[in-house]
Amino acid sequence: MSISFRSSLFPKGRQQKTFRARFSRQSPEDDFGIIVTPANSSPYSLLLVVDFGSNSSAARWNYANPTYAVQVGFAILEVNGSRPVGEMMALFRSELTIDLLVSSHTSWREQRVLEDARRDYILISTVESLPRVRACDCNADTCVICLDEVAPAQELVRLPCRHAFHLHCVKTWLTTCN
């Protein structure tokens, strides 16, 4: 594990912390428990940490290494020595162990991307936890978001207002129109 501090990139009194972290999982079907998003559309961008699973490899790392805890808002600069975003994302999906180069510093632009990604993640997680109902049980014959007809046995998501919609329509509507 290595760590370096560079204070020139931070406001007065705050230091940048760059360190290595290692997460492991039992199989590719398991999850590292870390949600990331690219900081921008550049292939040589970085990944921003959006959220963690509570009982995950990332949470266990943070518990065992409090000085080098990976936190929401930190930037992942490389995964297993790879820096292109597409390769980093592929390594998250395919590898059983990942070595991360992590930085506590992100720019204000990256923080805006992070805020949007966290909002979308929370909205989608909330929508996915909403009750499902059959269209015939809620007297729905049309999804009023996409205006497609729904079959009586089709499963819809019911919002607290009691309206029901296609799951993918609600996700899109809340993350793009909110």
N, C-alpha and C positions, 0 to 999 in steps of 0.2 A: 504494500500500500504506500502510495506517495502522496504528499500534500505540498502545495505551494501557495503562497499568499502574494497577491499583487494589489497593492492599494491604489495605484494610479487610475484604475478603471471605476472606482467606487467613490461615492460622496465621502466627505470628511468623516472620519471615525468608523468607517465600515470597510472591511477587508473582503476581498474575493477569496473564496476557498475552492480550490480545484483538487479533486481526489479520485481515487479508483475505488469502485465497489464491485462485488461479485455476487450474483444471484444464481441460484440453482433450482432445478425442479426435477421431479421423478421421471416424467415422460412429456413428449411434445403436446399431449392433450391437456396437461396441467398448465396453469397460468403462473407467470412470475408475479402477478398481482400488481403490476404497475401500468397505469394508463398514460400513454404519451401521445403527443401530436407534433407534427412538423412545425417549426417556427415560421416558415414561409415556403414559397413554391420552388426555391432554389434547390437543385439536387445536392448541393453541399451546404445545406442549412444545418440546423441542429434540432434535436427533439426536446420538447418541453414536458416536464412531468405534470400531469393533470390530476391524478389521483392514485390511491393505493387500495388494495384489498386488505382487510383487517388481519386475516390469517394467511399471509402470503410470504413468499421468499423475500420480498422487499421489506415487509414489516419485521420479519425475523432479523434481517440484516440491520435495520435501524435499531432494533432492541439491543443487539449484540455490539453495535458500533455507534454509540450515541454521538461521539465527536464527528463522525463521518456519515451521519444520517442523511439519506436522500430525502428531500422534502418537496412538496408541491411547489412548483415555480422554479425549481432548479433546471438547468440545461444539461442534456446528455450530449457530449461532444463526439463520442465515438463508442461503438459497440464491438468488442473483440478486435480492436485495432482498425475497424472500418469507419469511414466518415461519411460516405454518401448516404443520404436519408433512406433511399429505397433499400440499400443493403442493410442498414441498421434495423429497419422494420422487419426485413426478411429474417435476420438473425434472431430477433425477438420471437418470431414464430417458429423457427426451426431448431434452435440450439437448446441443449439441456442446461448449459452453464453459459452465462454471459458476463464478460468483464466490461464494466462501464467506466468511461472517463466523464466525471460529473463536475459541473461548475455551479456555484451558488449565485453567480452573476448572470443576469439577463437584462437586456435593454428595455426601455419603455415600450418599444414596438413589440418585442417578444412578450412582454407582460400583457399587452392588449390581446394578442393572439391567445395567450393562456386564459385570460378572463373569458373570452368567447368560447374556447374549448371546454372550460369547466362549466359554464352555463349550459352549453349543449349537452354535455355528459350528464349533468344533474337532471335536466329536463327529460332526456331520453330514459334514464334510469327510473325516474318517477313515472313516466308514461308506461314503461314496461311492467311496472308493479300494479297498474290499475286493473280492476276486474274486467274479465272477458264475459261477453254475453252473446247469445245467438240473436241474429237480426229479428227473428220472429218474437223473441221474448221482450224486445224493447220497441216493437212496432216500427222498425226501420226498414225502408225499402230502397233507400239511396244513401250513399255516403255524401254528405253535403260539402265535403272538401273537394273531392275529385268529381263528384256528380255521377259516379258510376252506380248502376243498380246493384243491390246486394241480394243474394239468395237467402231465403228464410233460415237456412241452417248455417249460414256463414257466421264465423266468429268475428265480433267487433270489440273494440275497446270502449268502455263506458267511462266518461269523465264525471267528476263530481257534480256537474250541472245536469247529469242524467242523459246527455246527448251521447250517441255512439257513432264511432267512425272506424275506418280501416286503421290498423296499427301504423302502417308505413305512412299513411296520410297525416295522422296526428303528429308523428315524429317530425316529418318534413315541415308541417305547418308551424309547430312550436319552435323549431330551430331556425327557420328562415324568416318568419313573420313576427317573432316576439320582440 
